[in-house]
Amino acid sequence: VKDREITVINNYEVELERHNAFLHSKIAESESFHGSSGISYLISIFH
């Protein structure tokens, strides 16, 4: 059971990292379009 729990946690962390990388690429993309206002635009989408 312990091994399984560790696997689940590891998978979750990997997904989290992927999601963060995705968000950072979107923010960078958005900044190049909108300047710094791109960040507030993106935050409004995700909240």
PyMOL Python script that loads the backbone (N, CA, C, O; Angstrom):
from pymol import cmd

cmd.read_pdbstr("""\
ATOM      1  N   VAL A   1       0.844  -1.214   0.000  1.00  0.00           N
ATOM      2  CA  VAL A   1       0.000   0.000   0.000  1.00  0.00           C
ATOM      3  C   VAL A   1       0.872   1.254   0.000  1.00  0.00           C
ATOM      4  O   VAL A   1       0.592   2.222  -0.708  1.00  0.00           O
ATOM      5  N   LYS A   2       1.923   1.221   0.797  1.00  0.00           N
ATOM      6  CA  LYS A   2       2.810   2.395   0.862  1.00  0.00           C
ATOM      7  C   LYS A   2       3.387   2.748  -0.515  1.00  0.00           C
ATOM      8  O   LYS A   2       3.390   3.910  -0.921  1.00  0.00           O
ATOM      9  N   ASP A   3       3.868   1.732  -1.217  1.00  0.00           N
ATOM     10  CA  ASP A   3       4.438   1.980  -2.548  1.00  0.00           C
ATOM     11  C   ASP A   3       3.426   2.657  -3.457  1.00  0.00           C
ATOM     12  O   ASP A   3       3.749   3.574  -4.211  1.00  0.00           O
ATOM     13  N   ARG A   4       2.212   2.187  -3.365  1.00  0.00           N
ATOM     14  CA  ARG A   4       1.155   2.744  -4.205  1.00  0.00           C
ATOM     15  C   ARG A   4       0.928   4.216  -3.859  1.00  0.00           C
ATOM     16  O   ARG A   4       0.789   5.048  -4.756  1.00  0.00           O
ATOM     17  N   GLU A   5       0.891   4.536  -2.578  1.00  0.00           N
ATOM     18  CA  GLU A   5       0.701   5.928  -2.153  1.00  0.00           C
ATOM     19  C   GLU A   5       1.824   6.815  -2.665  1.00  0.00           C
ATOM     20  O   GLU A   5       1.588   7.928  -3.132  1.00  0.00           O
ATOM     21  N   ILE A   6       3.049   6.309  -2.571  1.00  0.00           N
ATOM     22  CA  ILE A   6       4.205   7.074  -3.050  1.00  0.00           C
ATOM     23  C   ILE A   6       4.082   7.331  -4.551  1.00  0.00           C
ATOM     24  O   ILE A   6       4.371   8.430  -5.025  1.00  0.00           O
ATOM     25  N   THR A   7       3.654   6.316  -5.290  1.00  0.00           N
ATOM     26  CA  THR A   7       3.472   6.465  -6.738  1.00  0.00           C
ATOM     27  C   THR A   7       2.441   7.537  -7.047  1.00  0.00           C
ATOM     28  O   THR A   7       2.644   8.369  -7.931  1.00  0.00           O
ATOM     29  N   VAL A   8       1.341   7.513  -6.318  1.00  0.00           N
ATOM     30  CA  VAL A   8       0.290   8.513  -6.526  1.00  0.00           C
ATOM     31  C   VAL A   8       0.829   9.913  -6.264  1.00  0.00           C
ATOM     32  O   VAL A   8       0.579  10.835  -7.040  1.00  0.00           O
ATOM     33  N   ILE A   9       1.567  10.069  -5.172  1.00  0.00           N
ATOM     34  CA  ILE A   9       2.143  11.372  -4.838  1.00  0.00           C
ATOM     35  C   ILE A   9       3.123  11.818  -5.918  1.00  0.00           C
ATOM     36  O   ILE A   9       3.101  12.976  -6.336  1.00  0.00           O
ATOM     37  N   ASN A  10       3.981  10.909  -6.370  1.00  0.00           N
ATOM     38  CA  ASN A  10       4.934  11.246  -7.429  1.00  0.00           C
ATOM     39  C   ASN A  10       4.225  11.665  -8.706  1.00  0.00           C
ATOM     40  O   ASN A  10       4.612  12.646  -9.341  1.00  0.00           O
ATOM     41  N   ASN A  11       3.194  10.932  -9.082  1.00  0.00           N
ATOM     42  CA  ASN A  11       2.427  11.277 -10.282  1.00  0.00           C
ATOM     43  C   ASN A  11       1.799  12.652 -10.143  1.00  0.00           C
ATOM     44  O   ASN A  11       1.780  13.438 -11.090  1.00  0.00           O
ATOM     45  N   TYR A  12       1.281  12.935  -8.944  1.00  0.00           N
ATOM     46  CA  TYR A  12       0.655  14.223  -8.691  1.00  0.00           C
ATOM     47  C   TYR A  12       1.674  15.348  -8.842  1.00  0.00           C
ATOM     48  O   TYR A  12       1.382  16.385  -9.437  1.00  0.00           O
ATOM     49  N   GLU A  13       2.874  15.134  -8.296  1.00  0.00           N
ATOM     50  CA  GLU A  13       3.921  16.153  -8.397  1.00  0.00           C
ATOM     51  C   GLU A  13       4.344  16.377  -9.842  1.00  0.00           C
ATOM     52  O   GLU A  13       4.597  17.510 -10.252  1.00  0.00           O
ATOM     53  N   VAL A  14       4.419  15.297 -10.610  1.00  0.00           N
ATOM     54  CA  VAL A  14       4.770  15.417 -12.028  1.00  0.00           C
ATOM     55  C   VAL A  14       3.707  16.231 -12.764  1.00  0.00           C
ATOM     56  O   VAL A  14       4.028  17.120 -13.553  1.00  0.00           O
ATOM     57  N   GLU A  15       2.439  15.917 -12.496  1.00  0.00           N
ATOM     58  CA  GLU A  15       1.346  16.659 -13.124  1.00  0.00           C
ATOM     59  C   GLU A  15       1.401  18.134 -12.744  1.00  0.00           C
ATOM     60  O   GLU A  15       1.179  19.014 -13.576  1.00  0.00           O
ATOM     61  N   LEU A  16       1.702  18.386 -11.470  1.00  0.00           N
ATOM     62  CA  LEU A  16       1.795  19.756 -10.981  1.00  0.00           C
ATOM     63  C   LEU A  16       2.900  20.515 -11.708  1.00  0.00           C
ATOM     64  O   LEU A  16       2.714  21.660 -12.120  1.00  0.00           O
ATOM     65  N   GLU A  17       4.048  19.864 -11.860  1.00  0.00           N
ATOM     66  CA  GLU A  17       5.159  20.493 -12.574  1.00  0.00           C
ATOM     67  C   GLU A  17       4.790  20.776 -14.023  1.00  0.00           C
ATOM     68  O   GLU A  17       5.116  21.833 -14.565  1.00  0.00           O
ATOM     69  N   ARG A  18       4.109  19.823 -14.640  1.00  0.00           N
ATOM     70  CA  ARG A  18       3.671  20.006 -16.019  1.00  0.00           C
ATOM     71  C   ARG A  18       2.733  21.198 -16.130  1.00  0.00           C
ATOM     72  O   ARG A  18       2.855  22.028 -17.030  1.00  0.00           O
ATOM     73  N   HIS A  19       1.796  21.262 -15.191  1.00  0.00           N
ATOM     74  CA  HIS A  19       0.822  22.351 -15.174  1.00  0.00           C
ATOM     75  C   HIS A  19       1.524  23.692 -14.971  1.00  0.00           C
ATOM     76  O   HIS A  19       1.203  24.671 -15.645  1.00  0.00           O
ATOM     77  N   ASN A  20       2.485  23.737 -14.038  1.00  0.00           N
ATOM     78  CA  ASN A  20       3.246  24.966 -13.808  1.00  0.00           C
ATOM     79  C   ASN A  20       4.022  25.385 -15.043  1.00  0.00           C
ATOM     80  O   ASN A  20       4.058  26.565 -15.391  1.00  0.00           O
ATOM     81  N   ALA A  21       4.643  24.420 -15.704  1.00  0.00           N
ATOM     82  CA  ALA A  21       5.391  24.719 -16.926  1.00  0.00           C
ATOM     83  C   ALA A  21       4.456  25.277 -17.987  1.00  0.00           C
ATOM     84  O   ALA A  21       4.796  26.222 -18.699  1.00  0.00           O
ATOM     85  N   PHE A  22       3.278  24.683 -18.083  1.00  0.00           N
ATOM     86  CA  PHE A  22       2.263  25.151 -19.022  1.00  0.00           C
ATOM     87  C   PHE A  22       1.861  26.588 -18.700  1.00  0.00           C
ATOM     88  O   PHE A  22       1.803  27.441 -19.586  1.00  0.00           O
ATOM     89  N   LEU A  23       1.582  26.846 -17.418  1.00  0.00           N
ATOM     90  CA  LEU A  23       1.201  28.199 -17.005  1.00  0.00           C
ATOM     91  C   LEU A  23       2.298  29.204 -17.312  1.00  0.00           C
ATOM     92  O   LEU A  23       2.020  30.293 -17.815  1.00  0.00           O
ATOM     93  N   HIS A  24       3.543  28.848 -17.015  1.00  0.00           N
ATOM     94  CA  HIS A  24       4.655  29.764 -17.266  1.00  0.00           C
ATOM     95  C   HIS A  24       4.803  30.058 -18.748  1.00  0.00           C
ATOM     96  O   HIS A  24       5.090  31.193 -19.131  1.00  0.00           O
ATOM     97  N   SER A  25       4.610  29.047 -19.588  1.00  0.00           N
ATOM     98  CA  SER A  25       4.710  29.288 -21.029  1.00  0.00           C
ATOM     99  C   SER A  25       3.572  30.184 -21.492  1.00  0.00           C
ATOM    100  O   SER A  25       3.767  31.039 -22.356  1.00  0.00           O
ATOM    101  N   LYS A  26       2.383  29.994 -20.921  1.00  0.00           N
ATOM    102  CA  LYS A  26       1.245  30.842 -21.272  1.00  0.00           C
ATOM    103  C   LYS A  26       1.481  32.283 -20.824  1.00  0.00           C
ATOM    104  O   LYS A  26       1.168  33.227 -21.550  1.00  0.00           O
ATOM    105  N   ILE A  27       2.038  32.444 -19.618  1.00  0.00           N
ATOM    106  CA  ILE A  27       2.322  33.791 -19.114  1.00  0.00           C
ATOM    107  C   ILE A  27       3.362  34.474 -19.993  1.00  0.00           C
ATOM    108  O   ILE A  27       3.218  35.648 -20.332  1.00  0.00           O
ATOM    109  N   ALA A  28       4.403  33.743 -20.360  1.00  0.00           N
ATOM    110  CA  ALA A  28       5.442  34.306 -21.224  1.00  0.00           C
ATOM    111  C   ALA A  28       4.852  34.705 -22.573  1.00  0.00           C
ATOM    112  O   ALA A  28       5.137  35.783 -23.094  1.00  0.00           O
ATOM    113  N   GLU A  29       4.028  33.824 -23.127  1.00  0.00           N
ATOM    114  CA  GLU A  29       3.341  34.091 -24.387  1.00  0.00           C
ATOM    115  C   GLU A  29       2.507  35.359 -24.266  1.00  0.00           C
ATOM    116  O   GLU A  29       2.554  36.250 -25.114  1.00  0.00           O
ATOM    117  N   SER A  30       1.748  35.405 -23.184  1.00  0.00           N
ATOM    118  CA  SER A  30       0.834  36.510 -22.957  1.00  0.00           C
ATOM    119  C   SER A  30       1.588  37.821 -22.764  1.00  0.00           C
ATOM    120  O   SER A  30       1.159  38.865 -23.255  1.00  0.00           O
ATOM    121  N   GLU A  31       2.724  37.768 -22.042  1.00  0.00           N
ATOM    122  CA  GLU A  31       3.527  38.973 -21.839  1.00  0.00           C
ATOM    123  C   GLU A  31       4.027  39.526 -23.161  1.00  0.00           C
ATOM    124  O   GLU A  31       4.061  40.740 -23.361  1.00  0.00           O
ATOM    125  N   SER A  32       4.416  38.634 -24.062  1.00  0.00           N
ATOM    126  CA  SER A  32       4.934  39.123 -25.334  1.00  0.00           C
ATOM    127  C   SER A  32       3.826  39.795 -26.143  1.00  0.00           C
ATOM    128  O   SER A  32       4.103  40.683 -26.949  1.00  0.00           O
ATOM    129  N   PHE A  33       2.584  39.384 -25.937  1.00  0.00           N
ATOM    130  CA  PHE A  33       1.463  40.034 -26.617  1.00  0.00           C
ATOM    131  C   PHE A  33       1.016  41.319 -25.925  1.00  0.00           C
ATOM    132  O   PHE A  33       0.828  42.349 -26.572  1.00  0.00           O
ATOM    133  N   HIS A  34       0.851  41.251 -24.620  1.00  0.00           N
ATOM    134  CA  HIS A  34       0.169  42.324 -23.896  1.00  0.00           C
ATOM    135  C   HIS A  34       1.072  43.128 -22.970  1.00  0.00           C
ATOM    136  O   HIS A  34       0.593  44.036 -22.290  1.00  0.00           O
ATOM    137  N   GLY A  35       2.365  42.817 -22.926  1.00  0.00           N
ATOM    138  CA  GLY A  35       3.186  43.421 -21.891  1.00  0.00           C
ATOM    139  C   GLY A  35       2.784  42.868 -20.534  1.00  0.00           C
ATOM    140  O   GLY A  35       2.237  41.768 -20.455  1.00  0.00           O
ATOM    141  N   SER A  36       3.046  43.609 -19.468  1.00  0.00           N
ATOM    142  CA  SER A  36       2.802  43.079 -18.126  1.00  0.00           C
ATOM    143  C   SER A  36       1.313  42.876 -17.844  1.00  0.00           C
ATOM    144  O   SER A  36       0.957  42.105 -16.952  1.00  0.00           O
ATOM    145  N   SER A  37       0.442  43.554 -18.588  1.00  0.00           N
ATOM    146  CA  SER A  37      -0.989  43.359 -18.383  1.00  0.00           C
ATOM    147  C   SER A  37      -1.412  41.943 -18.757  1.00  0.00           C
ATOM    148  O   SER A  37      -2.477  41.482 -18.347  1.00  0.00           O
ATOM    149  N   GLY A  38      -0.572  41.249 -19.541  1.00  0.00           N
ATOM    150  CA  GLY A  38      -0.865  39.868 -19.896  1.00  0.00           C
ATOM    151  C   GLY A  38      -1.010  38.980 -18.679  1.00  0.00           C
ATOM    152  O   GLY A  38      -1.819  38.053 -18.681  1.00  0.00           O
ATOM    153  N   ILE A  39      -0.237  39.250 -17.638  1.00  0.00           N
ATOM    154  CA  ILE A  39      -0.303  38.427 -16.430  1.00  0.00           C
ATOM    155  C   ILE A  39      -1.665  38.585 -15.760  1.00  0.00           C
ATOM    156  O   ILE A  39      -2.289  37.590 -15.393  1.00  0.00           O
ATOM    157  N   SER A  40      -2.126  39.805 -15.598  1.00  0.00           N
ATOM    158  CA  SER A  40      -3.419  40.002 -14.947  1.00  0.00           C
ATOM    159  C   SER A  40      -4.552  39.436 -15.798  1.00  0.00           C
ATOM    160  O   SER A  40      -5.551  38.947 -15.272  1.00  0.00           O
ATOM    161  N   TYR A  41      -4.385  39.509 -17.122  1.00  0.00           N
ATOM    162  CA  TYR A  41      -5.357  38.894 -18.028  1.00  0.00           C
ATOM    163  C   TYR A  41      -5.420  37.385 -17.801  1.00  0.00           C
ATOM    164  O   TYR A  41      -6.502  36.806 -17.705  1.00  0.00           O
ATOM    165  N   LEU A  42      -4.251  36.757 -17.716  1.00  0.00           N
ATOM    166  CA  LEU A  42      -4.206  35.314 -17.502  1.00  0.00           C
ATOM    167  C   LEU A  42      -4.749  34.923 -16.139  1.00  0.00           C
ATOM    168  O   LEU A  42      -5.488  33.947 -16.014  1.00  0.00           O
ATOM    169  N   ILE A  43      -4.383  35.684 -15.123  1.00  0.00           N
ATOM    170  CA  ILE A  43      -4.877  35.390 -13.776  1.00  0.00           C
ATOM    171  C   ILE A  43      -6.402  35.427 -13.767  1.00  0.00           C
ATOM    172  O   ILE A  43      -7.045  34.599 -13.123  1.00  0.00           O
ATOM    173  N   SER A  44      -6.976  36.389 -14.484  1.00  0.00           N
ATOM    174  CA  SER A  44      -8.436  36.478 -14.521  1.00  0.00           C
ATOM    175  C   SER A  44      -9.058  35.260 -15.199  1.00  0.00           C
ATOM    176  O   SER A  44     -10.168  34.857 -14.850  1.00  0.00           O
ATOM    177  N   ILE A  45      -8.350  34.670 -16.166  1.00  0.00           N
ATOM    178  CA  ILE A  45      -8.852  33.460 -16.818  1.00  0.00           C
ATOM    179  C   ILE A  45      -8.860  32.288 -15.849  1.00  0.00           C
ATOM    180  O   ILE A  45      -9.817  31.515 -15.806  1.00  0.00           O
ATOM    181  N   PHE A  46      -7.789  32.159 -15.069  1.00  0.00           N
ATOM    182  CA  PHE A  46      -7.617  30.959 -14.259  1.00  0.00           C
ATOM    183  C   PHE A  46      -8.322  31.032 -12.915  1.00  0.00           C
ATOM    184  O   PHE A  46      -8.353  30.043 -12.183  1.00  0.00           O
ATOM    185  N   HIS A  47      -8.888  32.184 -12.575  1.00  0.00           N
ATOM    186  CA  HIS A  47      -9.575  32.283 -11.280  1.00  0.00           C
ATOM    187  C   HIS A  47     -11.080  32.377 -11.432  1.00  0.00           C
ATOM    188  O   HIS A  47     -11.797  32.466 -10.435  1.00  0.00           O
TER     189      HIS A  47
END
""", "prot")
cmd.dss("prot")
cmd.show_as("cartoon", "prot")
cmd.util.cbc("prot")
cmd.orient("prot")
